[in-house]
């Protein structure tokens, strides 16, 4: 493979300014240009994109500028001999900090105070409402880049971190690692259950009524994975019934979250618009990853994060 052009698809604008990304990609000895719908690709082309288009399969290499690549037809890329890479490995800090912010907000009641501020009310919490994260248990489901970013920061705050991992292998700062078949046991004693796994056939609908029933009534569900890993109807029912205390949700089955969704209505649910990985330096992080692979291609080395 020999890369003669890096085409930056306009879809990257969903997560960063395309112009800044193009600028950050310069300096690798390969021309970089912005492209849109209707562009044709062929040998020598590399494409950086947020989403899939059928024309991309004709390029030599396609890089997805996010970690999740479930909308890309991997089999088509493999059949065409087109390399496909993703951006896993760069979100641990941003997502880890966001999850800590969710947990601190819920524990220290910051969301309630902000709501009261908007109404110009001096509203004090009941005595038992605020709590500290120190000493509380958090169960992190999925211990890849995202999950480890959460585990490291939760442990630094004095939390007891347990986790769920397909292999069951130990992870630093995680006191106990459960396999997925022990998910109910893993979540049973946790004050926070954080979902950080990829969306696969095995994880779709992984958290539904039985898993929510297994959680403590004072527990919170945090989802920074993908929306379909949670059955949203069952989640709404659990929130309505007081089966869990609340949730912090960054991803949803349908995005943007429809205005008629019941999830908007709960005081104890934090809704954010799929921004847990957002940072003003995202273009630099992804450009560094793409640049690394440009150099690997030139050297004939295996690509980082190759998924097809």
Steps between C-alpha positions, in 0.01 A plus 500: 500500500625847410305807619497792257212701649314532830139599435321651800128439463272784608327263745790550743333834572269313738786474749755768403556790258616341171738789429687453827522127434641556151756740643599253772545225240744704295868426535501130422612543140158407361254751348187553712170630362138532606241303305123459503225293343568397143876467541652193339784299650756255376844350562728730697213667682452508875176632646439642849128500577237493771261271313497251214426563135507225239756691293755469779543129431692590182773676700807321637439598862212652696537638851195548722552804722310343790535177694165349397497360147187283514338687208793412271443181295820327607441204268487732198831659595659160547366375167637807323836478676450850642659559839265636766628651825325671790589745775486283807763580761469880498186547711607370840573841651200690366244229568658415835475862613143527374391193696663634816314827440170311471563311823609811690201694369255235618673434832550866593155597359640763262225437244232572762668825600529608137130432449424705811725782379307518175181545706673746739431269794720450809423130517683294760527120461364260754763382749549156345515608133864611449773238520866466411657272242772397743428143610214445254515213252493556125460212255653573158359276228760486226865549592650622175629854450181665627452270796859527614481877476201487735660244733823697541319820594241334721772321693685830548186635670497211746228296333491121511522407132376168366453418137365268233728375225450226246837339577476542877868601504609738779523875438693758698288691755216247468463290814286227344445416134185304415419326172176602321314193624539643853366845410218488758748417773731779384235775512322384816705702750596797281380857559589578137492266201697645208451355152813536285490200267484502119173430320502144371246226446582379852469840672186629324224506763745376763341722766125444528246433775687205662824697525324811629319287757836367615623852578455675835203735536744784578719420199556705185551373146758684286513430127792627293505186281235495227126556534383154390687322781212613725133417457365854540142392568620283787718786626204741502294240687776453757528876553121537525479217750787619717696182428814713453576853618585661167727503200753697298458435128719622216380255234157390386328254269391795285711813474421780541282380788138566388322782681223259599739262681414449866869515586487882481248511784692350794668736746752226583602436140782695339471516120798608291509502117763230430787726605684299766809489276478866392811715528631804318812299415324203340632593156854476633442161661352345186756664270778348710343155463452539123854635464636202690334265253624700201852439627426132561374457145818659366707264714291195412394449863157381622244775550393610848133429578438302182153341507485381136 
